[in-house]
Amino acid sequence: MGERKVGGSRYLYEPFDAAQARIEAHERVTDERWKGLERRLNGIETMLERLEKRMWLAVYGAASLFLANVALAFLQG
């Protein structure tokens, strides 16, 4: 039977696939970038929802002022 070598670095005796390690590192980096992108997009979506609410509030405010002016004109005239 073959003798098992003792001592030294395990990398001297075990095969190391540099391409596979590079692919795994790239996948981890890509996953982190994707998580960051999703987090930023969620923030943008939240800000857009808030802006939409404010815009509708402004539209309803302007419409109510217009209707109040019309009602006041009918009451006076």
N, C-alpha and C positions, 0 to 999 in steps of 0.2 A: 504494500500500500504506500501511497505517497506521504511524505512527511509534511506536516503543517508547519509553516514557518512562524516563528514567534518573534515578537518585537518589531519595531519599525512602524511605519505608517501603513494603515490599512489600504490607503490609496495605491500602494505599490503592488498589492496583491488582488484587489478588487477592481473590476473594470469600471471606468468612469466615462459616461456618455455625455460629453460636453454639449452636444447638440440638444439632447433631452433636457439638460439642466437650463440651457438658454431658453428653450421653449417654455419650461415651467416658470422661469423668472418673468418672461414676457407675459404669460397668462396672469400672473399675480399683479403685475404692473397694470395690465389692461383692466383687470377686475377693480382695482383701486380707482383708476381713472373713471370707469363707468359709474362706480358708487358716487364719486365726487360730482360727476355730471348730473346724475339723478338728483342729488341733494340740491344742486344749484337750480335745476329745472323746477323742482318742487317749490323752492323759494320764489322763483319768478312767477310761477302759477299762483301762489298765494298773494303776491303783490298785485297781479292782474285782477284777481277776484276782489281785492280791496278797492282798487281803482274803479272797477265796474260798479261797485256799490256806491262809491262817491259820485260817479257820473249820473247814476239813476237818481240819487238824492238831489243833485243839482237840477236835473230835468224836471223832477216832480216839484221842486221848489219854484222853478221858473213858471211851470204850468199853474201852480196854485196862485202865484202873484198875478198872472194874467187873468185868471178866473176871478180873483178878488177885485181887480180893477174893472172888469166887465160888470160884475155884480154891483159895485159901487156906482158905476155909471148909470145902471138901470134904476137904482134906488134914488139917485139924485135927479134923474131926468124923467 
